[in-house]
Amino acid sequence: MLKMTKVKLLTEALIDEIVPAMETASSIYILTSFAMKSGVERLAPSLKRAVERGAEVKVCTGDYLYVTQPQALQALIDVDESIEVRLWKSNGKSFHPKAYLFQRSDEVGLLIVGSSNLSRSALTHGVEWNLAMESTVAPATFEDALDQFMKVFYHEQTIPVNEETIATYQSAYERMHQQNPNLAKTWTETEELELMLPKVEHGQAEAVYEKRDSYEPLSPRPAQRQALDALRTTVEEGYDKAMVVMATGLGKTYLAGFFAQDYKRVLFVAHREEILRQAQESFKHIMPERSFGIYNGREKEGQADCVFASIFTLANQQHLHQFAKDRFDLIVIDEFHHAAAKTYQRVLDYFEPSFLLGITATPDRMDGKDVYGICGGNVAFQLHFIEAIQRQWLAPFHYYGVYDETDYSQVTWLGNRYDVEELLAVQLREEMAEKVFRAWQEHKQTRTLGFCSSIKQANFLANYFKNQGVKAVSLHSNGGEMSRGEAIKQIENKDLDVIFTVNLFNEGTDIPSLDTLLFVRPTESLTVFTQQIGRGLRLFNGKDHCTIIDLIGNYRNADIKLSLFDTRTEDERKKAKAVVEPQVPESCVLDLDVKAIDLLKELARKKQPRKERLRQAYIELKQELGRRPTYLELHLHGNVESRAYRQDFKSYVGFLHWAKELSDQEKDVYQHHTDWLQEVERTGMNKSYKMIVLLYMLERGIDSWTKPVTPTEIAPFFHRYLTEKEYRKQTDFSDKRTKKLWEYDETKVAKLIADMPMTKWSGGSKGLLSFTDGVLSLDFDIHDEDQELLYKWTKEICEYRLHEYFERKGNKPHQ
C-alpha cells in the first residue's frame, strides 16, 4: 500500500500518503473534527475513483464551533451518491478526532491518527504531526479502530449529511458567524476542552449471566410459549419478517433461542457486546449441540452455526462480504438505536434469510420506530409490562412520584438531551442530594439501583449517601470503585445498599433481586425509561413488589411518561376527567405528591399542539432520508402514529399543503383533486377489496390508470393478490363465501368484486366513482399536466392503506 516502514511519523504533506492508500483501499473511513471545502476538493478525485471501483467510503466530521463549511459538506456528497457522510452534533462541546483508516482486500490496512483535519492546509503544507501504522503491526488495535469509528459514525449524536440537513446546518452556520465574526480565533483558545467522543465502557465485554448448574434442557415459559406459537403461525401465514414486543424480564432472548431451533444457521445482531455474549449463553442453554461464535472487532468466529455479531463490525463492507448472501436462515435483530437504523438496513439488504425476527421491549413511537420499520410493521406478538404484571409474570410496582422544584425550562435542550453542564449546575447541590436521600429513606426496600444523568452526578450522590452511613457505590462507563460484576455480587449479598449508575444497566444485565429503583434524572427518552423500569420487575423469591422512587420536575416527557403505567384503553383515557393520574393494575400502587400532580396538569395544559408534533416528526424523518418521505415510510419510520395525519388533515397530501411543503404545481394539483385524495384516504375498509381494485388500476401505468375497468378484467389480479400470501388469504379470503374461491373461478370472483368493492365504493364516493352496466369509472376530469402527480399520490396512499390494513388486522390485542 505504502512505501514506508510499518510505523511512520508524518510531519508534512499527509496527502502524499493518503492518496496512494485510497487507490488500493476497499474501505476508506475518514473521521475529522471539521472539514473545509479546500480539503474535500483535494481528495475528491481519489474518492471518486475509489467508489467507481466499488470501495466503501464513509466520512464523519463535526459541527463544533461551526468551523466545518456547508460547502465542504455539499462537496462531499457531490463526489458520489454512494459516499456516506455524517455530521457529529457537538452541541457546543469539543469534538477533536483526526483519523484516516484504509482497508485492503489483502487484509493489510493503514491507520493514520494525528492532528490533520480535512483542509488543504492540514493535508499539504501545514505543520502537522500524524502517526501512520500498518495493521500488521497491531491487528487488534487496527480492528478496534475500525470498530470505534463505526460507533462514532452511527452514534446517536450524528445525523446524515444530505440536502435537507445541509440546509439546516447552513442556517445555523451563517447565524453563528454573523454573531461571532472572530469565530476562527476562538478555535485555538478552546483546543484543550475535554474531548467529547463516546467512551468505550470498561469491562464492556464482561457479561453477567443467569446462574445455572448445567445446560439442562429448557422449555419455554408461558409468555415465551405464546410468543413462539404466534411466531410459528406468522411463518405459516407467509410472512418472512416479524417483530415480537415483550417486556423486559420475560425472556426475549430465550424466546429468540427457542424460535432459532427451527432454523439451521442463525445470525443474532446487536449493538452492545454484553448483549451478544448473554445471547450466546442463552442459545447455548437451549441448543448445546450447536456451535456458537462471536463476530466483533476482536473475534471473527463467523463459521459457527449461530453467529452473534456486533452491528458496528458487521456494517463494515469488508466484514459483511465475508459472508455469502444466503449464509443465514434466520436473522435476529435486537433493539437498537435510531442513528444506526440505516446500518441495520444495509446489512439486511445484503443478506437473504428465510426469516427476519426483531425483538424489543420498547418500540415506543416517541423515540422512533426502527425495529418496527425494519420488520415491515408486522407485530407477531406483543406483551406490555403492565399486562405481564396483571398475569403475575412480573412483579407489581409501588410508584412514588416525588416533586422536584428544579426549573428545567432554564436548562438548554439540545435536541435529544439536556446540556450536561447546565444540568449539573442544578443537580450537584447539597439541598438536592438531601431531597433525594430523604425520599429514598422514606420509600426504599433492600436493594436499590439509582439512575443518574452523568458520571459526576452518580459520584456526587454516591459520596453523599456514604456520608450518611449508606453502603453506596458509583458505577459507570469509566469504571468506578469496583467492577460491575463485583457490584452486582455485593448488592445481591446485601453488602451494598445502592448502586448509582449511568446507562450501564438499561440493557443486557439482570439483577432479579433488585426491589427499589431510584430515578434522579429527567426522563429524556420513554424507551430508556421503560427499559430502566424493567430492571426491577423480575420475579424473585421474597420480593413481593418493586418500589419506584421518581423525582418529577418540569422536564420534557414528564407529563406523558406516567401513561406507561396505565391499564386503560386510549378511548377510556380520552373520556376520563383525570389528566395525569393513570389507572394502574390492582396489585400496584401509584402515589404522587400533590405538587407533582399540579405540575403534571400544568405541563399537559401547555403541551405542544398535535399538529406541530406531526410537523416535527415529518421534518425529522425528511432530514434522516434527505428527501420527502413517502406515506408508507412515514408510517414505518416516523415517530408518531401515521393515522394522526389523516385525522388532522384528511390526507397526507393535505398535511404537506398545510406544512408548506408543496411546490406551486403540487398546490394546484392538490387543490384540483382534494376530494379524490381525501376519498382514497378515508373510504372505509372492512376488507382490503377497494384498495386491491385501485391497485390493479394503478398497475396499468400513468397513462392508463384512470380508464374504466370491469370485474372480469380485474378478477385474476384480485384473486392472485389475496391468495399469493397466506396472511392475506387468512385475513380477507377465508369466510364461508370466499373460502370457496381459493381455487380460481373467474365468474364467482368477478361477482364478488361487483357485489362488494365496486358497488359499495361507487355508492359511497359522493360521485367520484360510478359502477354502471358492469363498468367501474372515475367520474372526474384530470388535466394532462396533473396526471403524473395525481397517479403518484394515489399510488402512495393505496400502498400505505393496504400495508396498514393487513398490519392492523394481524396485530389484534393479545387474547
Residue pairs with C-beta under 8 A, 6 or more apart in sequence:
1 20
1 21
1 24
1 25
1 102
1 104
1 108
1 110
1 134
2 8
2 17
2 20
2 21
2 110
2 132
2 134
4 17
4 132
4 134
6 133
6 134
6 136
6 137
7 131
7 132
7 133
7 134
7 137
8 131
8 132
8 133
9 129
9 130
9 131
9 132
10 17
10 112
10 114
10 128
10 129
10 130
10 131
10 132
11 127
11 128
11 129
11 130
12 125
12 127
12 128
13 123
13 124
13 125
14 112
14 116
14 122
14 123
14 124
14 128
14 130
15 42
15 43
15 123
15 124
17 112
17 132
18 43
18 46
18 100
18 112
18 123
19 43
19 46
21 100
21 102
21 110
22 28
22 43
22 46
22 47
22 49
22 50
22 55
22 102
23 46
23 49
23 50
24 104
25 50
25 55
25 102
25 103
25 104
25 110
26 54
26 55
26 56
26 103
26 104
26 105
26 317
26 318
27 55
27 56
27 57
27 58
27 101
27 102
27 103
27 316
27 317
27 318
28 47
28 50
28 55
28 56
28 57
28 58
28 100
28 101
28 102
29 58
29 59
29 99
29 100
29 101
29 102
29 146
29 149
29 153
30 58
30 59
30 60
30 99
30 100
30 101
30 118
31 59
31 60
31 61
31 97
31 98
31 99
31 100
31 101
31 149
31 152
31 153
32 60
32 61
32 62
32 97
32 98
32 99
32 116
32 117
32 118
33 61
33 62
33 64
33 67
33 95
33 96
33 97
33 98
33 117
34 61
34 62
34 64
34 67
34 68
34 117
34 118
34 119
35 59
35 61
35 68
35 69
35 72
35 73
35 76
35 117
35 118
35 119
36 68
36 69
36 72
36 117
36 118
36 119
36 120
37 69
37 71
37 72
37 75
38 119
38 120
38 121
39 72
39 117
39 118
39 119
39 120
39 122
39 123
40 72
40 75
40 76
40 79
40 118
41 75
41 120
42 120
42 123
42 124
43 118
43 123
44 75
44 79
47 57
47 79
47 80
47 83
48 79
48 80
50 57
51 57
51 79
51 80
51 82
51 83
52 80
56 316
56 317
56 318
57 80
57 82
57 83
57 84
58 83
58 84
58 85
58 86
58 149
58 153
59 76
59 83
59 84
59 85
59 86
59 118
60 85
60 86
60 87
60 88
60 149
60 152
60 153
60 158
61 68
61 72
61 73
61 85
61 87
61 88
61 118
62 68
62 87
62 88
62 90
62 95
63 87
63 88
63 89
63 90
63 95
63 169
63 172
64 88
64 90
64 92
64 93
64 94
64 95
64 96
65 176
65 183
65 186
65 187
65 190
66 172
66 173
66 176
66 177
66 183
67 183
67 184
67 187
68 87
68 173
69 173
70 166
70 169
70 170
70 173
72 118
73 85
73 87
73 161
73 166
73 169
74 166
76 83
76 85
76 161
77 83
77 85
77 161
77 162
77 163
77 166
84 160
85 160
85 161
86 153
86 154
86 158
86 159
86 160
86 161
87 158
87 159
87 160
87 161
87 165
87 169
88 95
88 152
88 155
88 157
88 158
89 157
89 158
89 159
89 414
89 415
90 157
90 196
91 157
91 414
91 415
91 419
92 414
92 419
93 193
93 194
93 196
93 420
94 190
94 191
94 193
94 194
94 195
94 196
95 195
95 196
95 197
96 191
96 195
97 152
97 195
97 197
98 113
98 114
98 115
98 116
98 117
98 130
99 111
99 112
99 113
99 145
99 149
100 110
100 111
100 112
100 113
101 109
101 110
101 111
101 112
101 142
101 145
101 146
101 149
102 109
102 110
102 111
103 109
103 135
103 146
103 316
103 318
105 318
107 135
108 134
108 135
108 136
109 134
109 135
109 142
109 146
110 132
110 133
110 134
110 135
111 132
111 133
111 135
111 141
111 142
111 145
112 130
112 131
112 132
112 133
113 130
113 131
113 145
114 128
114 129
114 130
114 131
115 122
115 128
115 129
115 130
116 122
116 123
116 126
116 128
116 130
119 126
122 128
133 141
133 142
135 142
135 143
140 298
143 297
143 298
144 297
144 298
146 297
146 313
146 316
147 296
147 297
147 310
147 312
147 313
148 200
148 297
150 311
150 312
150 313
150 315
150 316
150 343
151 198
151 312
152 158
152 197
152 198
154 311
154 312
154 315
154 337
154 339
154 340
154 342
154 343
155 198
155 339
156 337
156 338
156 339
156 416
157 339
157 416
158 339
159 165
159 339
159 623
159 624
160 342
160 623
160 624
160 626
162 623
162 625
162 626
162 627
163 626
163 627
164 622
164 623
164 625
164 626
164 627
165 623
165 626
168 623
176 183
177 183
180 186
199 477
199 478
200 477
201 477
201 504
202 477
202 478
202 479
203 479
203 483
203 484
203 485
204 272
204 273
204 274
205 273
205 274
205 277
206 274
206 483
206 484
206 485
207 273
207 274
207 277
207 278
207 281
207 508
207 509
208 274
208 278
208 484
208 485
208 488
208 509
208 510
209 278
209 281
210 510
212 285
215 284
215 285
215 288
218 254
218 285
218 286
220 228
220 254
220 255
220 258
221 250
221 251
221 254
221 393
222 391
222 393
223 246
223 250
223 251
223 383
223 388
223 391
223 393
224 250
224 251
224 254
224 255
224 258
226 381
226 383
226 814
227 244
227 246
227 255
227 380
227 381
227 383
228 255
228 258
228 259
230 244
230 380
230 381
231 242
231 244
231 259
231 357
231 380
231 381
232 259
232 262
233 380
234 242
234 378
234 380
234 727
234 810
235 262
235 355
236 726
237 725
237 726
237 727
237 730
238 725
238 726
238 727
238 728
239 376
239 378
239 380
239 725
239 727
240 354
240 355
240 356
241 355
241 356
241 357
241 358
241 374
241 375
241 376
241 378
242 355
242 356
242 357
242 358
242 375
242 378
242 379
242 380
243 357
243 358
243 359
243 360
243 363
243 371
243 372
243 375
243 378
243 379
243 380
244 252
244 255
244 357
244 358
244 359
244 360
244 379
244 380
244 381
244 382
245 360
245 361
245 363
245 379
245 381
245 382
245 383
245 384
246 252
246 255
246 359
246 361
246 381
246 382
246 383
247 361
247 383
247 384
247 385
247 388
247 394
247 534
247 537
248 361
248 385
248 530
248 531
248 533
248 534
248 535
248 537
249 385
249 388
249 393
249 394
249 510
249 534
249 537
249 538
249 539
250 383
250 388
250 393
250 394
252 359
252 360
252 361
253 278
253 279
253 282
253 334
253 359
254 282
254 285
254 286
255 359
256 268
256 279
256 282
256 283
256 332
256 357
256 359
257 279
257 282
257 283
257 285
257 286
257 287
258 286
259 330
259 357
260 266
260 283
260 286
260 287
260 306
260 330
260 332
261 286
261 287
262 330
263 329
263 330
263 354
263 355
264 305
264 329
265 305
265 306
265 327
265 328
265 329
265 330
266 283
266 305
266 306
266 307
266 328
266 329
266 330
266 331
266 332
267 306
267 307
267 309
267 327
267 328
267 330
267 331
267 332
267 351
267 353
268 276
268 279
268 280
268 283
268 306
268 307
268 308
268 309
268 331
268 332
268 334
269 309
269 310
269 311
269 314
269 331
269 332
269 333
269 334
269 344
269 347
270 276
270 279
270 308
270 309
270 310
270 311
270 334
270 336
271 310
271 311
271 312
271 334
271 336
271 337
271 340
272 507
272 508
273 296
273 310
274 508
274 509
275 334
275 507
275 508
276 294
276 296
276 308
276 309
276 310
277 294
277 308
278 508
278 509
279 308
279 334
280 292
280 294
280 306
280 308
283 290
283 292
283 306
283 308
284 290
284 292
287 306
290 304
290 305
290 306
291 303
291 304
291 305
291 306
292 301
292 304
292 305
292 306
292 307
292 308
293 299
293 301
293 302
293 303
293 304
293 306
293 307
293 308
294 301
294 307
294 308
294 309
295 301
295 302
295 307
295 308
295 309
295 310
295 313
295 314
295 319
296 309
296 310
296 312
296 313
297 310
297 312
297 313
300 319
300 322
301 307
302 322
302 323
307 328
311 336
311 340
311 343
311 344
311 347
312 340
312 343
313 319
314 320
314 347
315 340
315 343
315 346
315 347
320 346
320 347
320 350
321 350
323 351
325 350
325 351
325 352
326 351
326 352
326 353
327 351
328 351
328 353
329 353
329 354
329 355
330 353
330 354
330 355
330 356
330 357
331 348
331 351
331 353
331 355
331 356
331 357
332 357
332 358
332 359
333 344
333 348
333 356
333 357
333 358
333 359
333 371
333 374
333 375
334 359
334 360
335 358
335 359
335 360
335 361
335 362
335 363
335 371
335 507
336 344
336 370
336 371
337 370
338 367
338 368
338 370
341 368
341 370
341 373
341 374
341 637
344 370
344 374
345 374
348 356
348 374
356 374
356 375
357 375
358 371
358 372
358 374
358 375
359 371
360 371
361 385
361 530
361 531
361 534
362 526
362 527
362 530
362 531
363 369
363 371
363 372
364 526
364 527
364 530
365 638
365 639
365 640
365 641
366 525
366 526
366 527
366 557
366 560
366 639
366 640
367 525
367 526
367 527
367 528
367 639
368 637
368 639
369 636
369 637
369 638
369 639
370 637
372 379
372 636
373 636
373 637
376 636
376 803
376 807
377 635
377 636
377 803
377 804
377 807
378 807
378 810
378 811
379 807
379 810
379 811
380 810
381 814
382 811
382 813
382 814
383 814
385 394
385 530
385 533
385 534
385 537
386 564
386 565
386 566
386 567
386 584
386 585
387 814
388 394
388 537
389 395
389 396
389 397
389 537
389 585
389 587
389 588
390 567
390 585
390 587
393 539
394 537
394 538
394 539
395 536
395 537
395 538
395 539
395 540
395 543
395 544
395 545
395 546
396 544
396 545
396 546
396 585
396 587
396 588
396 589
397 533
397 536
397 537
397 545
397 546
397 547
397 548
397 565
397 584
397 588
397 589
398 443
398 545
398 546
398 547
398 548
398 588
398 589
398 591
399 548
399 550
399 565
399 584
399 588
399 589
399 590
399 591
400 439
400 443
400 547
400 548
400 549
400 550
400 591
400 592
401 550
401 552
401 562
401 590
401 591
401 592
401 593
401 596
402 435
402 439
402 549
402 550
402 551
402 552
402 593
402 596
403 551
403 552
403 553
403 593
403 594
403 595
403 596
403 599
404 435
404 551
404 552
404 553
405 553
405 595
406 426
406 427
406 432
406 553
406 554
407 426
407 553
407 554
408 418
408 426
408 522
408 553
408 554
408 555
408 556
409 554
410 422
411 418
411 419
411 422
411 423
411 426
412 418
412 419
412 422
413 419
413 556
416 524
416 525
417 524
418 453
418 522
418 524
418 555
420 453
420 454
423 453
423 454
423 522
424 454
424 456
424 457
426 432
427 453
427 454
427 457
427 460
427 520
428 456
428 457
428 460
430 464
433 460
433 461
433 464
434 464
435 551
436 461
436 464
436 518
436 520
436 551
437 464
437 465
437 468
439 549
439 551
440 448
440 465
440 498
440 516
440 518
440 549
443 516
443 547
443 549
444 516
444 518
444 547
444 549
445 515
445 516
445 547
446 494
446 497
446 515
446 516
447 491
447 492
447 494
447 496
447 497
447 511
447 513
447 514
447 515
447 516
448 497
448 498
448 499
448 514
448 516
448 517
448 518
449 498
449 499
449 501
449 505
449 511
449 514
449 516
449 517
449 518
449 535
449 536
450 458
450 461
450 498
450 499
450 500
450 501
450 517
450 518
450 519
450 520
451 501
451 502
451 505
451 517
451 518
451 519
451 520
451 521
451 532
452 458
452 461
452 500
452 501
452 502
452 520
452 521
453 502
453 520
453 521
453 522
454 502
455 474
455 476
455 477
455 478
455 502
457 500
457 502
457 520
457 521
458 474
458 475
458 476
458 500
458 501
458 502
459 474
459 500
461 472
461 474
461 500
461 520
462 472
462 473
462 474
462 498
462 500
463 474
465 472
465 497
465 498
465 500
466 472
470 497
470 498
471 495
471 496
471 497
471 498
472 496
472 497
472 498
472 499
472 500
473 480
473 481
473 482
473 487
473 490
473 496
473 498
473 499
473 500
474 480
474 481
474 500
474 501
475 481
475 482
475 484
475 487
475 499
475 500
475 501
475 504
476 501
476 502
476 503
476 504
477 502
477 503
477 504
480 487
482 490
484 504
484 509
487 496
487 499
488 509
488 511
490 496
491 497
491 499
491 511
491 513
491 514
492 511
492 513
498 518
499 505
503 528
505 511
505 532
505 535
506 528
506 531
506 532
506 535
507 531
510 535
510 538
511 535
511 538
512 538
512 539
512 540
512 543
513 540
513 543
514 535
514 536
514 538
514 546
515 536
515 540
515 543
515 545
515 546
515 547
516 536
516 546
516 547
516 548
516 549
517 532
517 533
517 535
517 536
517 546
517 547
517 548
517 549
518 549
519 529
519 532
519 548
519 549
519 550
519 551
520 551
522 553
522 555
522 556
522 557
522 558
523 529
523 555
523 556
523 557
523 558
523 561
524 555
524 556
524 557
525 557
526 557
526 560
526 561
526 564
529 557
529 561
529 564
530 564
533 548
533 564
536 546
536 547
536 548
537 546
545 587
545 588
545 589
552 558
552 592
552 593
552 596
552 599
552 600
553 599
554 599
554 602
554 603
558 599
558 600
558 603
559 580
559 600
559 603
559 604
559 607
562 580
562 581
562 582
562 590
562 600
563 573
563 582
565 582
565 584
565 588
565 590
566 573
566 582
566 583
566 584
567 582
567 583
567 584
567 585
568 576
568 582
568 583
579 600
579 601
579 604
579 605
580 592
580 597
580 600
580 601
580 604
581 590
581 592
581 597
582 590
584 590
592 600
610 644
610 648
611 648
611 658
613 640
614 640
614 644
614 645
614 648
614 655
615 659
617 638
617 639
617 640
618 629
618 634
618 638
618 655
618 659
618 661
620 638
620 639
621 629
621 633
621 634
621 637
621 638
621 639
622 628
622 629
624 637
625 633
628 656
628 661
629 637
629 638
630 796
630 800
631 642
631 652
631 796
631 797
631 799
631 800
632 796
632 799
632 800
632 803
634 642
634 645
634 652
635 642
635 800
635 803
635 804
642 800
642 804
643 804
645 651
645 652
645 655
646 652
646 681
646 682
648 655
649 655
649 657
649 658
650 678
650 681
650 682
651 674
651 677
651 678
651 680
651 681
651 682
651 797
652 681
652 796
652 797
652 800
653 662
653 670
653 677
653 793
654 670
654 674
654 677
654 678
656 662
656 666
656 670
657 667
657 670
662 670
665 785
665 789
666 789
668 786
669 786
669 789
669 790
669 793
670 677
672 783
672 786
673 780
673 782
673 786
673 790
675 766
675 768
675 780
676 768
676 778
676 780
676 790
676 794
677 793
677 794
677 797
679 765
679 766
679 768
680 694
680 794
680 797
680 798
680 801
681 797
681 801
683 690
683 761
683 764
683 765
684 764
685 691
685 801
685 805
687 732
687 756
687 757
688 722
688 728
688 731
688 732
688 802
688 805
688 806
689 718
689 732
689 753
689 756
689 757
690 757
690 760
690 761
691 798
691 801
691 802
691 805
692 717
692 718
692 721
692 722
692 757
692 802
693 709
693 714
693 718
693 753
693 757
693 758
693 761
693 776
694 794
694 798
695 721
695 798
695 799
695 802
696 709
696 714
696 717
696 718
697 705
697 706
697 707
697 709
698 705
698 791
698 794
698 795
698 798
699 717
700 707
702 787
702 788
702 791
703 787
705 791
705 794
706 778
706 782
706 787
708 775
708 776
708 777
709 775
709 776
710 750
710 774
710 775
710 776
711 749
711 750
711 751
711 753
711 754
711 758
711 774
711 776
712 746
712 750
714 750
714 753
715 746
715 749
715 750
715 753
716 744
716 746
718 749
718 753
719 741
719 744
719 749
721 728
722 728
722 729
722 732
722 733
723 729
723 733
723 742
727 806
727 810
728 806
729 742
731 806
731 809
731 810
732 738
732 809
733 739
733 741
733 742
737 752
738 752
740 748
741 748
741 749
741 752
754 771
754 774
758 771
758 776
759 771
761 769
761 771
762 769
762 770
762 771
762 776
763 771
767 779
768 778
768 779
768 780
769 776
769 777
769 778
769 779
770 776
770 777
770 779
771 777
782 790
